[in-house]
């Protein structure tokens, strides 16, 4: 064999390797998506194989085989994040991977205010097209699902933490709920529930009532103190929001005397104890207020119609306050808790 033949014999495979490498490099870094701007959706829980298939089907990558091999070598197959992503013309495969693994997608920002109950949370989420209202409510009231999350209750009320979240549209209700409960666990991880003679769940129940009773943050410890005093004396809490929650699915916005007389597991005008469960989803400050209530002798409070309350030690004082602030139209006219400068 001549020297020339040896060189050709050696160069053949080498050129093949070089050619193959260039082809791979072209597919990964040079080839670009040339179609119109497109929204690519990764659903929560969707695996790499489906993502790869959908990318290839929509011509967003040049080769599903190379996409698979590259991500396997890089160890990034499990790094793809759920969301809605914009893929623009001129995007190469490396950029597609970066977009889908860094989570730079289209998500909906949604704020769940403190004190909203699970039905209201469901309405908010559905209005933003994040998840199905019916699915959210059904799961939130599923005892087996609730138990699987480590919550000692029959429904998730109280544990859907009020916060600003970022969800992809059409996220499964189960994923949304687990996220909210995880945030609750994170926010309360350093709270010392043992300092109360109430169980952790009872603290959440009472905090949910405190959250609904005042629009003024500085009043929370004061309100919590009233309820603690009443519980110690085995008095009924007589909280309107608990009564409303017990009839929520049939409530038209007007609380009437017949409702106060209706015995439900939540009507604290009829039961001498805490309601059967939380009536809203409280924030951290209301939880802390229950654990650190103001020390006083007040047993009653009545709204001054501006988001604050007047507190009384005796029933006579309370009746006078009711007459002053609830029965005199001049003290009710034009006032709203929304005008209150919260502290």
PERANOR-V473145 format. One record per residue. N is the residue number from 1. RES is the residue in one letter. OMEGA is omega as a letter, one per 20 degrees, with the letter a starting at -180 (* if undefined). NEAR is the number of other C-alpha atoms within 8 Angstrom. D_LAST is the distance of its C-alpha to the last C-alpha in whole Angstrom. Layout:
N|RES|OMEGA|NEAR|D_LAST + N|RES|OMEGA|NEAR|D_LAST
This chain:
1|X|a|4|93 + 2|X|r|5|93 + 3|X|a|6|90 + 4|X|r|6|89 + 5|X|r|8|89 + 6|X|a|9|87 + 7|X|r|8|84 + 8|X|a|8|84 + 9|X|a|8|84 + 10|X|a|8|81 + 11|X|a|8|79 + 12|X|r|8|79 + 13|X|a|8|76 + 14|X|r|8|74 + 15|X|r|8|74 + 16|X|r|8|73 + 17|X|r|8|70 + 18|X|r|8|69 + 19|X|r|8|70 + 20|X|r|8|67 + 21|X|r|8|65 + 22|X|r|8|65 + 23|X|r|8|64 + 24|X|a|9|61 + 25|X|r|9|60 + 26|X|a|9|60 + 27|X|a|12|59 + 28|X|a|13|56 + 29|X|a|10|55 + 30|X|a|8|57 + 31|X|a|10|57 + 32|X|r|10|54 + 33|X|a|12|53 + 34|X|a|6|55 + 35|X|r|5|53 + 36|X|r|6|51 + 37|X|a|8|47 + 38|X|r|7|46 + 39|X|r|8|43 + 40|X|a|8|44 + 41|X|r|8|42 + 42|X|a|10|42 + 43|X|r|8|41 + 44|X|r|10|39 + 45|X|a|5|42 + 46|X|a|9|44 + 47|X|a|7|47 + 48|X|a|9|49 + 49|X|r|6|52 + 50|X|r|8|50 + 51|X|r|10|48 + 52|X|a|11|51 + 53|X|a|9|53 + 54|X|r|8|51 + 55|X|a|11|51 + 56|X|a|12|55 + 57|X|a|7|55 + 58|X|r|6|53 + 59|X|r|8|55 + 60|X|r|11|52 + 61|X|a|12|54 + 62|X|a|10|57 + 63|X|r|8|58 + 64|X|r|11|57 + 65|X|r|6|59 + 66|X|r|10|58 + 67|X|r|12|54 + 68|X|a|10|55 + 69|X|a|8|57 + 70|X|a|8|54 + 71|X|r|10|51 + 72|X|r|9|53 + 73|X|a|7|54 + 74|X|a|6|51 + 75|X|a|7|50 + 76|X|a|10|47 + 77|X|r|9|48 + 78|X|a|7|45 + 79|X|a|6|42 + 80|X|a|11|42 + 81|X|r|10|39 + 82|X|r|12|38 + 83|X|r|15|37 + 84|X|a|13|38 + 85|X|r|12|40 + 86|X|r|10|41 + 87|X|a|11|45 + 88|X|r|9|46 + 89|X|a|10|50 + 90|X|a|7|51 + 91|X|r|10|49 + 92|X|a|13|51 + 93|X|r|15|51 + 94|X|r|8|50 + 95|X|r|8|47 + 96|X|r|12|47 + 97|X|r|8|46 + 98|X|a|8|43 + 99|X|a|11|41 + 100|X|a|12|42 + 101|X|r|11|41 + 102|X|r|8|38 + 103|X|a|10|36 + 104|X|a|8|36 + 105|X|r|10|36 + 106|X|r|9|35 + 107|X|r|10|32 + 108|X|r|11|29 + 109|X|a|8|26 + 110|X|r|10|24 + 111|X|r|8|20 + 112|X|a|12|20 + 113|X|r|7|16 + 114|X|r|11|15 + 115|X|r|12|17 + 116|X|r|13|20 + 117|X|a|11|23 + 118|X|r|13|26 + 119|X|r|8|28 + 120|X|r|8|25 + 121|X|r|10|25 + 122|X|r|13|29 + 123|X|a|9|28 + 124|X|a|9|26 + 125|X|r|13|28 + 126|X|a|11|31 + 127|X|r|7|30 + 128|X|r|9|30 + 129|X|r|9|33 + 130|X|a|13|32 + 131|X|a|14|34 + 132|X|r|13|35 + 133|X|a|10|33 + 134|X|r|7|36 + 135|X|a|9|37 + 136|X|a|13|33 + 137|X|a|11|33 + 138|X|a|8|36 + 139|X|a|11|36 + 140|X|a|13|32 + 141|X|r|10|34 + 142|X|a|10|37 + 143|X|a|9|38 + 144|X|r|6|40 + 145|X|r|9|38 + 146|X|r|17|35 + 147|X|a|11|37 + 148|X|r|7|38 + 149|X|r|8|34 + 150|X|a|6|34 + 151|X|a|8|32 + 152|X|a|7|33 + 153|X|r|9|33 + 154|X|r|9|35 + 155|X|a|9|32 + 156|X|r|12|29 + 157|X|r|13|26 + 158|X|a|14|23 + 159|X|r|9|25 + 160|X|a|12|24 + 161|X|r|14|21 + 162|X|a|13|18 + 163|X|r|8|19 + 164|X|a|8|20 + 165|X|r|9|24 + 166|X|a|8|27 + 167|X|r|12|30 + 168|X|r|12|34 + 169|X|r|12|35 + 170|X|r|8|37 + 171|X|r|12|35 + 172|X|a|9|37 + 173|X|a|11|34 + 174|X|r|8|35 + 175|X|r|9|34 + 176|X|a|11|31 + 177|X|a|11|30 + 178|X|r|9|31 + 179|X|a|8|29 + 180|X|r|11|26 + 181|X|r|12|27 + 182|X|r|8|28 + 183|X|r|9|24 + 184|X|a|11|23 + 185|X|r|8|26 + 186|X|a|7|25 + 187|X|a|8|21 + 188|X|a|8|22 + 189|X|a|6|25 + 190|X|r|5|24 + 191|X|a|6|22 + 192|X|a|5|24 + 193|X|a|9|25 + 194|X|a|7|28 + 195|X|r|6|26 + 196|X|r|8|26 + 197|X|r|5|29 + 198|X|r|7|28 + 199|X|r|9|29 + 200|X|a|8|27 + 201|X|r|8|27 + 202|X|r|10|26 + 203|X|r|14|23 + 204|X|r|12|22 + 205|X|a|14|24 + 206|X|r|12|21 + 207|X|r|15|18 + 208|X|r|16|19 + 209|X|r|14|19 + 210|X|a|13|16 + 211|X|a|15|15 + 212|X|a|10|16 + 213|X|a|9|16 + 214|X|r|13|12 + 215|X|a|11|10 + 216|X|a|11|7 + 217|X|a|9|6 + 218|X|a|7|6 + 219|X|a|9|9 + 220|X|r|14|11 + 221|X|r|13|13 + 222|X|r|10|14 + 223|X|r|13|15 + 224|X|r|15|17 + 225|X|r|14|19 + 226|X|a|14|20 + 227|X|r|10|22 + 228|X|r|9|23 + 229|X|a|11|25 + 230|X|r|12|26 + 231|X|r|11|27 + 232|X|a|7|29 + 233|X|a|6|31 + 234|X|r|8|32 + 235|X|r|9|30 + 236|X|a|12|29 + 237|X|r|12|26 + 238|X|a|8|26 + 239|X|r|11|23 + 240|X|a|8|24 + 241|X|r|10|22 + 242|X|r|13|25 + 243|X|r|15|28 + 244|X|a|12|27 + 245|X|a|9|27 + 246|X|a|10|30 + 247|X|a|8|32 + 248|X|a|7|30 + 249|X|r|4|33 + 250|X|a|5|34 + 251|X|a|8|31 + 252|X|r|4|31 + 253|X|r|4|28 + 254|X|r|5|29 + 255|X|a|7|29 + 256|X|a|6|32 + 257|X|a|6|33 + 258|X|r|6|36 + 259|X|r|9|33 + 260|X|a|13|32 + 261|X|a|8|35 + 262|X|a|8|36 + 263|X|r|8|36 + 264|X|r|8|35 + 265|X|a|8|33 + 266|X|a|13|30 + 267|X|a|17|30 + 268|X|r|16|29 + 269|X|a|12|30 + 270|X|a|12|34 + 271|X|a|12|33 + 272|X|a|10|32 + 273|X|r|10|30 + 274|X|r|12|28 + 275|X|a|12|28 + 276|X|a|6|31 + 277|X|r|10|28 + 278|X|a|14|25 + 279|X|r|13|24 + 280|X|r|14|21 + 281|X|a|17|20 + 282|X|r|16|17 + 283|X|a|11|15 + 284|X|a|8|15 + 285|X|r|8|12 + 286|X|r|14|14 + 287|X|r|12|17 + 288|X|r|9|16 + 289|X|r|13|14 + 290|X|r|14|18 + 291|X|r|10|20 + 292|X|a|7|18 + 293|X|r|12|17 + 294|X|r|9|17 + 295|X|a|6|20 + 296|X|a|6|21 + 297|X|a|7|24 + 298|X|r|12|22 + 299|X|a|12|24 + 300|X|r|11|22 + 301|X|r|12|19 + 302|X|a|11|19 + 303|X|r|11|17 + 304|X|r|12|17 + 305|X|r|12|17 + 306|X|a|11|14 + 307|X|r|13|11 + 308|X|a|12|11 + 309|X|r|10|14 + 310|X|a|9|17 + 311|X|a|10|19 + 312|X|r|11|22 + 313|X|a|10|25 + 314|X|a|9|28 + 315|X|r|8|29 + 316|X|r|6|30 + 317|X|a|9|27 + 318|X|r|14|25 + 319|X|r|8|28 + 320|X|r|8|27 + 321|X|r|11|24 + 322|X|r|10|25 + 323|X|a|9|27 + 324|X|a|9|25 + 325|X|a|13|22 + 326|X|a|12|24 + 327|X|r|7|28 + 328|X|a|9|27 + 329|X|a|7|27 + 330|X|r|5|26 + 331|X|r|11|22 + 332|X|a|11|22 + 333|X|r|6|23 + 334|X|a|4|21 + 335|X|r|9|18 + 336|X|r|9|16 + 337|X|r|10|13 + 338|X|r|6|13 + 339|X|a|7|12 + 340|X|r|10|9 + 341|X|a|4|6 + 342|X|r|7|4 + 343|X|*|5|0
